[in-house]
Amino acid sequence: MRTTVTIQNLKCDGCKNTVTIKLHKVVGISNVEIDVAKSTLSFDYKTHNAMEGLRIELAAIGYPIILDH
């Protein structure tokens, strides 16, 4: 499944790189695309557990999800 979410604190390419690196470690998440200008994160996920893992990881590194599309 593919989804797009809006995340907090995404301000620059450094933030984008941090999020990208961390999300590569989340099992079941792939094809990550980040739009810094819109503060959005698009990705594919295989299970709801993968989605929950992504939410937890983003919150832990300071980029929590603020709105699901």
PQR file of N, CA, C, O and H, with PARSE charges and radii, in Angstrom:
ATOM      1  N   MET A   1       0.840  -1.176   0.000 -0.4000 1.5000
ATOM      2  CA  MET A   1       0.000   0.000   0.000 -0.0000 2.0000
ATOM      3  C   MET A   1       0.888   1.242   0.000  0.5500 1.7000
ATOM      4  O   MET A   1       1.979   1.228   0.570 -0.5500 1.4000
ATOM      5  N   ARG A   2       0.434   2.287  -0.621 -0.4000 1.5000
ATOM      6  CA  ARG A   2       1.184   3.543  -0.676 -0.0000 2.0000
ATOM      7  C   ARG A   2       0.373   4.606   0.057  0.5500 1.7000
ATOM      8  O   ARG A   2      -0.852   4.663  -0.052 -0.5500 1.4000
ATOM      9  H   ARG A   2      -0.453   2.299  -1.084  0.4000 1.0000
ATOM     10  N   THR A   3       1.086   5.447   0.806 -0.4000 1.5000
ATOM     11  CA  THR A   3       0.419   6.544   1.506 -0.0000 2.0000
ATOM     12  C   THR A   3       1.346   7.745   1.595  0.5500 1.7000
ATOM     13  O   THR A   3       2.554   7.638   1.382 -0.5500 1.4000
ATOM     14  H   THR A   3       2.081   5.401   0.894  0.4000 1.0000
ATOM     15  N   THR A   4       0.755   8.887   1.914 -0.4000 1.5000
ATOM     16  CA  THR A   4       1.499  10.127   2.130 -0.0000 2.0000
ATOM     17  C   THR A   4       1.046  10.706   3.457  0.5500 1.7000
ATOM     18  O   THR A   4      -0.149  10.765   3.747 -0.5500 1.4000
ATOM     19  H   THR A   4      -0.226   8.973   2.088  0.4000 1.0000
ATOM     20  N   VAL A   5       2.012  11.132   4.258 -0.4000 1.5000
ATOM     21  CA  VAL A   5       1.721  11.766   5.538 -0.0000 2.0000
ATOM     22  C   VAL A   5       2.481  13.081   5.632  0.5500 1.7000
ATOM     23  O   VAL A   5       3.503  13.272   4.973 -0.5500 1.4000
ATOM     24  H   VAL A   5       2.983  11.084   4.022  0.4000 1.0000
ATOM     25  N   THR A   6       1.969  13.977   6.453 -0.4000 1.5000
ATOM     26  CA  THR A   6       2.655  15.234   6.730 -0.0000 2.0000
ATOM     27  C   THR A   6       3.372  15.071   8.064  0.5500 1.7000
ATOM     28  O   THR A   6       2.802  14.553   9.025 -0.5500 1.4000
ATOM     29  H   THR A   6       1.138  13.822   6.988  0.4000 1.0000
ATOM     30  N   ILE A   7       4.625  15.516   8.117 -0.4000 1.5000
ATOM     31  CA  ILE A   7       5.395  15.379   9.345 -0.0000 2.0000
ATOM     32  C   ILE A   7       5.880  16.728   9.841  0.5500 1.7000
ATOM     33  O   ILE A   7       6.066  17.664   9.064 -0.5500 1.4000
ATOM     34  H   ILE A   7       5.088  15.936   7.336  0.4000 1.0000
ATOM     35  N   GLN A   8       6.080  16.812  11.143 -0.4000 1.5000
ATOM     36  CA  GLN A   8       6.554  18.045  11.769 -0.0000 2.0000
ATOM     37  C   GLN A   8       8.069  18.167  11.634  0.5500 1.7000
ATOM     38  O   GLN A   8       8.775  17.172  11.468 -0.5500 1.4000
ATOM     39  H   GLN A   8       5.929  16.052  11.775  0.4000 1.0000
ATOM     40  N   ASN A   9       8.548  19.398  11.709 -0.4000 1.5000
ATOM     41  CA  ASN A   9       9.970  19.725  11.838 -0.0000 2.0000
ATOM     42  C   ASN A   9      10.826  19.412  10.618  0.5500 1.7000
ATOM     43  O   ASN A   9      12.051  19.387  10.728 -0.5500 1.4000
ATOM     44  H   ASN A   9       7.974  20.206  11.844  0.4000 1.0000
ATOM     45  N   LEU A  10      10.228  19.176   9.475 -0.4000 1.5000
ATOM     46  CA  LEU A  10      10.979  18.895   8.249 -0.0000 2.0000
ATOM     47  C   LEU A  10      11.298  20.225   7.574  0.5500 1.7000
ATOM     48  O   LEU A  10      10.449  20.799   6.893 -0.5500 1.4000
ATOM     49  H   LEU A  10       9.232  19.196   9.386  0.4000 1.0000
ATOM     50  N   LYS A  11      12.521  20.712   7.763 -0.4000 1.5000
ATOM     51  CA  LYS A  11      12.855  22.065   7.339 -0.0000 2.0000
ATOM     52  C   LYS A  11      13.936  22.172   6.268  0.5500 1.7000
ATOM     53  O   LYS A  11      14.038  23.197   5.594 -0.5500 1.4000
ATOM     54  H   LYS A  11      13.211  20.245   8.316  0.4000 1.0000
ATOM     55  N   CYS A  12      14.747  21.119   6.101 -0.4000 1.5000
ATOM     56  CA  CYS A  12      15.874  21.248   5.172 -0.0000 2.0000
ATOM     57  C   CYS A  12      16.289  19.879   4.643  0.5500 1.7000
ATOM     58  O   CYS A  12      15.733  18.854   5.035 -0.5500 1.4000
ATOM     59  H   CYS A  12      14.664  20.286   6.648  0.4000 1.0000
ATOM     60  N   ASP A  13      17.268  19.879   3.752 -0.4000 1.5000
ATOM     61  CA  ASP A  13      17.755  18.622   3.189 -0.0000 2.0000
ATOM     62  C   ASP A  13      18.449  17.765   4.245  0.5500 1.7000
ATOM     63  O   ASP A  13      18.470  16.540   4.128 -0.5500 1.4000
ATOM     64  H   ASP A  13      17.719  20.712   3.433  0.4000 1.0000
ATOM     65  N   GLY A  14      19.014  18.394   5.273 -0.4000 1.5000
ATOM     66  CA  GLY A  14      19.609  17.631   6.373 -0.0000 2.0000
ATOM     67  C   GLY A  14      18.545  16.824   7.095  0.5500 1.7000
ATOM     68  O   GLY A  14      18.762  15.662   7.441 -0.5500 1.4000
ATOM     69  H   GLY A  14      18.997  19.389   5.368  0.4000 1.0000
ATOM     70  N   CYS A  15      17.386  17.447   7.322 -0.4000 1.5000
ATOM     71  CA  CYS A  15      16.249  16.744   7.939 -0.0000 2.0000
ATOM     72  C   CYS A  15      15.813  15.597   7.035  0.5500 1.7000
ATOM     73  O   CYS A  15      15.556  14.488   7.504 -0.5500 1.4000
ATOM     74  H   CYS A  15      17.210  18.390   7.041  0.4000 1.0000
ATOM     75  N   LYS A  16      15.735  15.869   5.763 -0.4000 1.5000
ATOM     76  CA  LYS A  16      15.329  14.855   4.784 -0.0000 2.0000
ATOM     77  C   LYS A  16      16.266  13.651   4.834  0.5500 1.7000
ATOM     78  O   LYS A  16      15.813  12.507   4.816 -0.5500 1.4000
ATOM     79  H   LYS A  16      15.944  16.770   5.383  0.4000 1.0000
ATOM     80  N   ASN A  17      17.560  13.909   4.898 -0.4000 1.5000
ATOM     81  CA  ASN A  17      18.540  12.825   4.954 -0.0000 2.0000
ATOM     82  C   ASN A  17      18.404  12.017   6.238  0.5500 1.7000
ATOM     83  O   ASN A  17      18.488  10.789   6.212 -0.5500 1.4000
ATOM     84  H   ASN A  17      17.928  14.839   4.913  0.4000 1.0000
ATOM     85  N   THR A  18      18.194  12.701   7.360 -0.4000 1.5000
ATOM     86  CA  THR A  18      18.020  12.012   8.636 -0.0000 2.0000
ATOM     87  C   THR A  18      16.823  11.074   8.585  0.5500 1.7000
ATOM     88  O   THR A  18      16.925   9.910   8.974 -0.5500 1.4000
ATOM     89  H   THR A  18      18.127  13.698   7.380  0.4000 1.0000
ATOM     90  N   VAL A  19      15.695  11.574   8.109 -0.4000 1.5000
ATOM     91  CA  VAL A  19      14.480  10.768   8.025 -0.0000 2.0000
ATOM     92  C   VAL A  19      14.683   9.595   7.076  0.5500 1.7000
ATOM     93  O   VAL A  19      14.294   8.470   7.392 -0.5500 1.4000
ATOM     94  H   VAL A  19      15.613  12.520   7.793  0.4000 1.0000
ATOM     95  N   THR A  20      15.279   9.838   5.932 -0.4000 1.5000
ATOM     96  CA  THR A  20      15.511   8.779   4.943 -0.0000 2.0000
ATOM     97  C   THR A  20      16.365   7.662   5.523  0.5500 1.7000
ATOM     98  O   THR A  20      16.035   6.486   5.369 -0.5500 1.4000
ATOM     99  H   THR A  20      15.595  10.752   5.675  0.4000 1.0000
ATOM    100  N   ILE A  21      17.441   8.011   6.178 -0.4000 1.5000
ATOM    101  CA  ILE A  21      18.345   7.013   6.765 -0.0000 2.0000
ATOM    102  C   ILE A  21      17.622   6.186   7.824  0.5500 1.7000
ATOM    103  O   ILE A  21      17.736   4.960   7.843 -0.5500 1.4000
ATOM    104  H   ILE A  21      17.710   8.966   6.304  0.4000 1.0000
ATOM    105  N   LYS A  22      16.892   6.843   8.687 -0.4000 1.5000
ATOM    106  CA  LYS A  22      16.184   6.125   9.759 -0.0000 2.0000
ATOM    107  C   LYS A  22      15.091   5.216   9.213  0.5500 1.7000
ATOM    108  O   LYS A  22      14.895   4.113   9.722 -0.5500 1.4000
ATOM    109  H   LYS A  22      16.799   7.838   8.671  0.4000 1.0000
ATOM    110  N   LEU A  23      14.384   5.661   8.194 -0.4000 1.5000
ATOM    111  CA  LEU A  23      13.274   4.866   7.680 -0.0000 2.0000
ATOM    112  C   LEU A  23      13.729   3.645   6.895  0.5500 1.7000
ATOM    113  O   LEU A  23      12.964   2.694   6.736 -0.5500 1.4000
ATOM    114  H   LEU A  23      14.544   6.558   7.781  0.4000 1.0000
ATOM    115  N   HIS A  24      14.967   3.657   6.399 -0.4000 1.5000
ATOM    116  CA  HIS A  24      15.481   2.470   5.723 -0.0000 2.0000
ATOM    117  C   HIS A  24      15.638   1.308   6.697  0.5500 1.7000
ATOM    118  O   HIS A  24      15.740   0.155   6.278 -0.5500 1.4000
ATOM    119  H   HIS A  24      15.588   4.430   6.528  0.4000 1.0000
ATOM    120  N   LYS A  25      15.656   1.608   7.998 -0.4000 1.5000
ATOM    121  CA  LYS A  25      15.790   0.569   9.025 -0.0000 2.0000
ATOM    122  C   LYS A  25      14.450  -0.014   9.449  0.5500 1.7000
ATOM    123  O   LYS A  25      14.416  -1.018  10.160 -0.5500 1.4000
ATOM    124  H   LYS A  25      15.572   2.544   8.339  0.4000 1.0000
ATOM    125  N   VAL A  26      13.345   0.596   9.028 -0.4000 1.5000
ATOM    126  CA  VAL A  26      12.019   0.109   9.415 -0.0000 2.0000
ATOM    127  C   VAL A  26      11.598  -1.002   8.459  0.5500 1.7000
ATOM    128  O   VAL A  26      11.460  -0.781   7.255 -0.5500 1.4000
ATOM    129  H   VAL A  26      13.372   1.413   8.451  0.4000 1.0000
ATOM    130  N   VAL A  27      11.397  -2.190   9.004 -0.4000 1.5000
ATOM    131  CA  VAL A  27      11.023  -3.351   8.203 -0.0000 2.0000
ATOM    132  C   VAL A  27       9.626  -3.146   7.610  0.5500 1.7000
ATOM    133  O   VAL A  27       8.685  -2.769   8.309 -0.5500 1.4000
ATOM    134  H   VAL A  27      11.509  -2.370   9.981  0.4000 1.0000
ATOM    135  N   GLY A  28       9.518  -3.403   6.314 -0.4000 1.5000
ATOM    136  CA  GLY A  28       8.228  -3.310   5.639 -0.0000 2.0000
ATOM    137  C   GLY A  28       7.938  -1.960   5.013  0.5500 1.7000
ATOM    138  O   GLY A  28       6.868  -1.765   4.436 -0.5500 1.4000
ATOM    139  H   GLY A  28      10.282  -3.709   5.747  0.4000 1.0000
ATOM    140  N   ILE A  29       8.879  -1.015   5.116 -0.4000 1.5000
ATOM    141  CA  ILE A  29       8.735   0.319   4.517 -0.0000 2.0000
ATOM    142  C   ILE A  29       9.678   0.408   3.317  0.5500 1.7000
ATOM    143  O   ILE A  29      10.843   0.021   3.416 -0.5500 1.4000
ATOM    144  H   ILE A  29       9.748  -1.173   5.584  0.4000 1.0000
ATOM    145  N   SER A  30       9.186   0.912   2.187 -0.4000 1.5000
ATOM    146  CA  SER A  30      10.029   1.034   0.990 -0.0000 2.0000
ATOM    147  C   SER A  30       9.595   2.231   0.154  0.5500 1.7000
ATOM    148  O   SER A  30       8.566   2.851   0.419 -0.5500 1.4000
ATOM    149  H   SER A  30       8.241   1.226   2.106  0.4000 1.0000
ATOM    150  N   ASN A  31      10.394   2.542  -0.856 -0.4000 1.5000
ATOM    151  CA  ASN A  31      10.108   3.619  -1.810 -0.0000 2.0000
ATOM    152  C   ASN A  31       9.775   4.939  -1.114  0.5500 1.7000
ATOM    153  O   ASN A  31       8.757   5.569  -1.397 -0.5500 1.4000
ATOM    154  H   ASN A  31      11.230   2.038  -1.071  0.4000 1.0000
ATOM    155  N   VAL A  32      10.655   5.340  -0.200 -0.4000 1.5000
ATOM    156  CA  VAL A  32      10.463   6.576   0.560 -0.0000 2.0000
ATOM    157  C   VAL A  32      10.760   7.787  -0.316  0.5500 1.7000
ATOM    158  O   VAL A  32      11.816   7.866  -0.944 -0.5500 1.4000
ATOM    159  H   VAL A  32      11.483   4.828   0.030  0.4000 1.0000
ATOM    160  N   GLU A  33       9.823   8.724  -0.354 -0.4000 1.5000
ATOM    161  CA  GLU A  33       9.998   9.994  -1.062 -0.0000 2.0000
ATOM    162  C   GLU A  33       9.614  11.117  -0.113  0.5500 1.7000
ATOM    163  O   GLU A  33       8.557  11.070   0.515 -0.5500 1.4000
ATOM    164  H   GLU A  33       8.965   8.659   0.156  0.4000 1.0000
ATOM    165  N   ILE A  34      10.476  12.132  -0.007 -0.4000 1.5000
ATOM    166  CA  ILE A  34      10.247  13.231   0.929 -0.0000 2.0000
ATOM    167  C   ILE A  34      10.218  14.543   0.165  0.5500 1.7000
ATOM    168  O   ILE A  34      11.089  14.806  -0.664 -0.5500 1.4000
ATOM    169  H   ILE A  34      11.335  12.170  -0.518  0.4000 1.0000
ATOM    170  N   ASP A  35       9.217  15.365   0.444 -0.4000 1.5000
ATOM    171  CA  ASP A  35       9.093  16.706  -0.132 -0.0000 2.0000
ATOM    172  C   ASP A  35       9.244  17.705   1.009  0.5500 1.7000
ATOM    173  O   ASP A  35       8.317  17.917   1.791 -0.5500 1.4000
ATOM    174  H   ASP A  35       8.509  15.151   1.117  0.4000 1.0000
ATOM    175  N   VAL A  36      10.418  18.313   1.094 -0.4000 1.5000
ATOM    176  CA  VAL A  36      10.714  19.248   2.184 -0.0000 2.0000
ATOM    177  C   VAL A  36       9.788  20.458   2.128  0.5500 1.7000
ATOM    178  O   VAL A  36       9.316  20.914   3.169 -0.5500 1.4000
ATOM    179  H   VAL A  36      11.171  18.141   0.459  0.4000 1.0000
ATOM    180  N   ALA A  37       9.520  20.984   0.941 -0.4000 1.5000
ATOM    181  CA  ALA A  37       8.684  22.180   0.796 -0.0000 2.0000
ATOM    182  C   ALA A  37       7.271  21.963   1.333  0.5500 1.7000
ATOM    183  O   ALA A  37       6.666  22.883   1.884 -0.5500 1.4000
ATOM    184  H   ALA A  37       9.903  20.613   0.095  0.4000 1.0000
ATOM    185  N   LYS A  38       6.746  20.750   1.175 -0.4000 1.5000
ATOM    186  CA  LYS A  38       5.388  20.437   1.631 -0.0000 2.0000
ATOM    187  C   LYS A  38       5.368  19.718   2.974  0.5500 1.7000
ATOM    188  O   LYS A  38       4.299  19.489   3.539 -0.5500 1.4000
ATOM    189  H   LYS A  38       7.238  20.003   0.728  0.4000 1.0000
ATOM    190  N   SER A  39       6.549  19.359   3.491 -0.4000 1.5000
ATOM    191  CA  SER A  39       6.680  18.571   4.731 -0.0000 2.0000
ATOM    192  C   SER A  39       5.939  17.246   4.638  0.5500 1.7000
ATOM    193  O   SER A  39       5.307  16.807   5.599 -0.5500 1.4000
ATOM    194  H   SER A  39       7.417  19.545   3.032  0.4000 1.0000
ATOM    195  N   THR A  40       6.023  16.608   3.459 -0.4000 1.5000
ATOM    196  CA  THR A  40       5.338  15.339   3.278 -0.0000 2.0000
ATOM    197  C   THR A  40       6.318  14.189   3.070  0.5500 1.7000
ATOM    198  O   THR A  40       7.439  14.360   2.591 -0.5500 1.4000
ATOM    199  H   THR A  40       6.536  16.965   2.678  0.4000 1.0000
ATOM    200  N   LEU A  41       5.844  13.033   3.449 -0.4000 1.5000
ATOM    201  CA  LEU A  41       6.589  11.802   3.328 -0.0000 2.0000
ATOM    202  C   LEU A  41       5.673  10.788   2.660  0.5500 1.7000
ATOM    203  O   LEU A  41       4.595  10.487   3.172 -0.5500 1.4000
ATOM    204  H   LEU A  41       4.933  12.894   3.839  0.4000 1.0000
ATOM    205  N   SER A  42       6.099  10.263   1.519 -0.4000 1.5000
ATOM    206  CA  SER A  42       5.337   9.234   0.806 -0.0000 2.0000
ATOM    207  C   SER A  42       6.139   7.948   0.859  0.5500 1.7000
ATOM    208  O   SER A  42       7.367   7.968   0.773 -0.5500 1.4000
ATOM    209  H   SER A  42       6.975  10.508   1.102  0.4000 1.0000
ATOM    210  N   PHE A  43       5.438   6.822   1.002 -0.4000 1.5000
ATOM    211  CA  PHE A  43       6.134   5.542   1.119 -0.0000 2.0000
ATOM    212  C   PHE A  43       5.165   4.397   0.888  0.5500 1.7000
ATOM    213  O   PHE A  43       3.946   4.560   0.949 -0.5500 1.4000
ATOM    214  H   PHE A  43       4.440   6.806   1.072  0.4000 1.0000
ATOM    215  N   ASP A  44       5.742   3.237   0.620 -0.4000 1.5000
ATOM    216  CA  ASP A  44       4.984   2.003   0.525 -0.0000 2.0000
ATOM    217  C   ASP A  44       5.167   1.244   1.829  0.5500 1.7000
ATOM    218  O   ASP A  44       6.245   1.263   2.423 -0.5500 1.4000
ATOM    219  H   ASP A  44       6.732   3.105   0.570  0.4000 1.0000
ATOM    220  N   TYR A  45       4.099   0.572   2.273 -0.4000 1.5000
ATOM    221  CA  TYR A  45       4.222  -0.273   3.456 -0.0000 2.0000
ATOM    222  C   TYR A  45       3.467  -1.571   3.231  0.5500 1.7000
ATOM    223  O   TYR A  45       2.458  -1.608   2.526 -0.5500 1.4000
ATOM    224  H   TYR A  45       3.224   0.556   1.790  0.4000 1.0000
ATOM    225  N   LYS A  46       3.969  -2.628   3.836 -0.4000 1.5000
ATOM    226  CA  LYS A  46       3.403  -3.952   3.605 -0.0000 2.0000
ATOM    227  C   LYS A  46       2.328  -4.325   4.612  0.5500 1.7000
ATOM    228  O   LYS A  46       1.366  -5.011   4.269 -0.5500 1.4000
ATOM    229  H   LYS A  46       4.788  -2.598   4.408  0.4000 1.0000
ATOM    230  N   THR A  47       2.483  -3.878   5.855 -0.4000 1.5000
ATOM    231  CA  THR A  47       1.533  -4.246   6.913 -0.0000 2.0000
ATOM    232  C   THR A  47       1.255  -3.042   7.804  0.5500 1.7000
ATOM    233  O   THR A  47       1.960  -2.033   7.757 -0.5500 1.4000
ATOM    234  H   THR A  47       3.265  -3.320   6.135  0.4000 1.0000
ATOM    235  N   HIS A  48       0.217  -3.174   8.612 -0.4000 1.5000
ATOM    236  CA  HIS A  48      -0.076  -2.103   9.567 -0.0000 2.0000
ATOM    237  C   HIS A  48       1.000  -2.040  10.657  0.5500 1.7000
ATOM    238  O   HIS A  48       1.225  -0.983  11.247 -0.5500 1.4000
ATOM    239  H   HIS A  48      -0.355  -3.993   8.650  0.4000 1.0000
ATOM    240  N   ASN A  49       1.661  -3.169  10.923 -0.4000 1.5000
ATOM    241  CA  ASN A  49       2.775  -3.163  11.869 -0.0000 2.0000
ATOM    242  C   ASN A  49       3.926  -2.315  11.335  0.5500 1.7000
ATOM    243  O   ASN A  49       4.588  -1.619  12.105 -0.5500 1.4000
ATOM    244  H   ASN A  49       1.479  -4.028  10.444  0.4000 1.0000
ATOM    245  N   ALA A  50       4.170  -2.364  10.039 -0.4000 1.5000
ATOM    246  CA  ALA A  50       5.212  -1.542   9.428 -0.0000 2.0000
ATOM    247  C   ALA A  50       4.854  -0.067   9.566  0.5500 1.7000
ATOM    248  O   ALA A  50       5.713   0.763   9.862 -0.5500 1.4000
ATOM    249  H   ALA A  50       3.633  -2.930   9.413  0.4000 1.0000
ATOM    250  N   MET A  51       3.581   0.253   9.349 -0.4000 1.5000
ATOM    251  CA  MET A  51       3.113   1.635   9.487 -0.0000 2.0000
ATOM    252  C   MET A  51       3.299   2.119  10.922  0.5500 1.7000
ATOM    253  O   MET A  51       3.734   3.249  11.142 -0.5500 1.4000
ATOM    254  H   MET A  51       2.883  -0.422   9.109  0.4000 1.0000
ATOM    255  N   GLU A  52       2.976   1.280  11.892 -0.4000 1.5000
ATOM    256  CA  GLU A  52       3.145   1.651  13.294 -0.0000 2.0000
ATOM    257  C   GLU A  52       4.628   1.823  13.629  0.5500 1.7000
ATOM    258  O   GLU A  52       4.995   2.728  14.379 -0.5500 1.4000
ATOM    259  H   GLU A  52       2.622   0.362  11.713  0.4000 1.0000
ATOM    260  N   GLY A  53       5.470   0.967  13.081 -0.4000 1.5000
ATOM    261  CA  GLY A  53       6.916   1.098  13.274 -0.0000 2.0000
ATOM    262  C   GLY A  53       7.427   2.424  12.724  0.5500 1.7000
ATOM    263  O   GLY A  53       8.283   3.067  13.331 -0.5500 1.4000
ATOM    264  H   GLY A  53       5.172   0.232  12.471  0.4000 1.0000
ATOM    265  N   LEU A  54       6.904   2.825  11.582 -0.4000 1.5000
ATOM    266  CA  LEU A  54       7.275   4.105  10.986 -0.0000 2.0000
ATOM    267  C   LEU A  54       6.849   5.262  11.890  0.5500 1.7000
ATOM    268  O   LEU A  54       7.629   6.188  12.117 -0.5500 1.4000
ATOM    269  H   LEU A  54       6.208   2.302  11.089  0.4000 1.0000
ATOM    270  N   ARG A  55       5.629   5.217  12.402 -0.4000 1.5000
ATOM    271  CA  ARG A  55       5.138   6.269  13.304 -0.0000 2.0000
ATOM    272  C   ARG A  55       6.023   6.399  14.542  0.5500 1.7000
ATOM    273  O   ARG A  55       6.385   7.501  14.955 -0.5500 1.4000
ATOM    274  H   ARG A  55       4.996   4.465  12.217  0.4000 1.0000
ATOM    275  N   ILE A  56       6.359   5.260  15.116 -0.4000 1.5000
ATOM    276  CA  ILE A  56       7.197   5.253  16.322 -0.0000 2.0000
ATOM    277  C   ILE A  56       8.578   5.811  16.018  0.5500 1.7000
ATOM    278  O   ILE A  56       9.093   6.633  16.776 -0.5500 1.4000
ATOM    279  H   ILE A  56       6.065   4.364  14.780  0.4000 1.0000
ATOM    280  N   GLU A  57       9.180   5.378  14.928 -0.4000 1.5000
ATOM    281  CA  GLU A  57      10.523   5.849  14.562 -0.0000 2.0000
ATOM    282  C   GLU A  57      10.534   7.347  14.290  0.5500 1.7000
ATOM    283  O   GLU A  57      11.436   8.051  14.746 -0.5500 1.4000
ATOM    284  H   GLU A  57       8.761   4.711  14.313  0.4000 1.0000
ATOM    285  N   LEU A  58       9.539   7.844  13.551 -0.4000 1.5000
ATOM    286  CA  LEU A  58       9.475   9.284  13.266 -0.0000 2.0000
ATOM    287  C   LEU A  58       9.343  10.098  14.550  0.5500 1.7000
ATOM    288  O   LEU A  58      10.009  11.123  14.702 -0.5500 1.4000
ATOM    289  H   LEU A  58       8.807   7.272  13.182  0.4000 1.0000
ATOM    290  N   ALA A  59       8.503   9.661  15.463 -0.4000 1.5000
ATOM    291  CA  ALA A  59       8.331  10.376  16.735 -0.0000 2.0000
ATOM    292  C   ALA A  59       9.624  10.350  17.546  0.5500 1.7000
ATOM    293  O   ALA A  59       9.989  11.350  18.163 -0.5500 1.4000
ATOM    294  H   ALA A  59       7.962   8.829  15.340  0.4000 1.0000
ATOM    295  N   ALA A  60      10.312   9.217  17.547 -0.4000 1.5000
ATOM    296  CA  ALA A  60      11.543   9.068  18.319 -0.0000 2.0000
ATOM    297  C   ALA A  60      12.660   9.996  17.825  0.5500 1.7000
ATOM    298  O   ALA A  60      13.487  10.449  18.616 -0.5500 1.4000
ATOM    299  H   ALA A  60      10.015   8.405  17.046  0.4000 1.0000
ATOM    300  N   ILE A  61      12.680  10.274  16.528 -0.4000 1.5000
ATOM    301  CA  ILE A  61      13.744  11.137  15.990 -0.0000 2.0000
ATOM    302  C   ILE A  61      13.305  12.592  15.837  0.5500 1.7000
ATOM    303  O   ILE A  61      14.048  13.409  15.294 -0.5500 1.4000
ATOM    304  H   ILE A  61      12.008   9.906  15.885  0.4000 1.0000
ATOM    305  N   GLY A  62      12.108  12.917  16.312 -0.4000 1.5000
ATOM    306  CA  GLY A  62      11.667  14.311  16.324 -0.0000 2.0000
ATOM    307  C   GLY A  62      10.899  14.785  15.108  0.5500 1.7000
ATOM    308  O   GLY A  62      10.792  15.989  14.875 -0.5500 1.4000
ATOM    309  H   GLY A  62      11.504  12.253  16.754  0.4000 1.0000
ATOM    310  N   TYR A  63      10.358  13.853  14.322 -0.4000 1.5000
ATOM    311  CA  TYR A  63       9.580  14.199  13.130 -0.0000 2.0000
ATOM    312  C   TYR A  63       8.228  13.483  13.158  0.5500 1.7000
ATOM    313  O   TYR A  63       7.947  12.675  12.273 -0.5500 1.4000
ATOM    314  H   TYR A  63      10.445  12.875  14.510  0.4000 1.0000
ATOM    315  N   PRO A  64       7.388  13.766  14.155 -0.5600 1.5000
ATOM    316  CA  PRO A  64       6.119  13.027  14.267  0.2800 2.0000
ATOM    317  C   PRO A  64       5.156  13.357  13.132  0.5500 1.7000
ATOM    318  O   PRO A  64       5.187  14.445  12.557 -0.5500 1.4000
ATOM    319  N   ILE A  65       4.312  12.399  12.834 -0.4000 1.5000
ATOM    320  CA  ILE A  65       3.267  12.571  11.829 -0.0000 2.0000
ATOM    321  C   ILE A  65       2.195  13.504  12.402  0.5500 1.7000
ATOM    322  O   ILE A  65       1.750  13.326  13.536 -0.5500 1.4000
ATOM    323  H   ILE A  65       4.287  11.515  13.301  0.4000 1.0000
ATOM    324  N   ILE A  66       1.784  14.504  11.603 -0.4000 1.5000
ATOM    325  CA  ILE A  66       0.748  15.402  12.066 -0.0000 2.0000
ATOM    326  C   ILE A  66      -0.563  15.266  11.298  0.5500 1.7000
ATOM    327  O   ILE A  66      -1.604  15.717  11.776 -0.5500 1.4000
ATOM    328  H   ILE A  66       2.146  14.649  10.682  0.4000 1.0000
ATOM    329  N   LEU A  67      -0.528  14.653  10.118 -0.4000 1.5000
ATOM    330  CA  LEU A  67      -1.737  14.533   9.330 -0.0000 2.0000
ATOM    331  C   LEU A  67      -1.585  13.426   8.318  0.5500 1.7000
ATOM    332  O   LEU A  67      -0.630  13.419   7.541 -0.5500 1.4000
ATOM    333  H   LEU A  67       0.317  14.286   9.730  0.4000 1.0000
ATOM    334  N   ASP A  68      -2.520  12.485   8.315 -0.4000 1.5000
ATOM    335  CA  ASP A  68      -2.547  11.457   7.285 -0.0000 2.0000
ATOM    336  C   ASP A  68      -3.405  11.944   6.134  0.5500 1.7000
ATOM    337  O   ASP A  68      -4.446  12.558   6.366 -0.5500 1.4000
ATOM    338  H   ASP A  68      -3.296  12.491   8.946  0.4000 1.0000
ATOM    339  N   HIS A  69      -2.996  11.687   4.896 -0.4000 1.5000
ATOM    340  CA  HIS A  69      -3.762  12.053   3.700 -0.0000 2.0000
ATOM    341  C   HIS A  69      -4.555  10.882   3.237  0.5500 1.7000
ATOM    342  O   HIS A  69      -5.272  10.976   2.241 -0.5500 1.4000
ATOM    343  H   HIS A  69      -2.149  11.189   4.708  0.4000 1.0000
TER
END
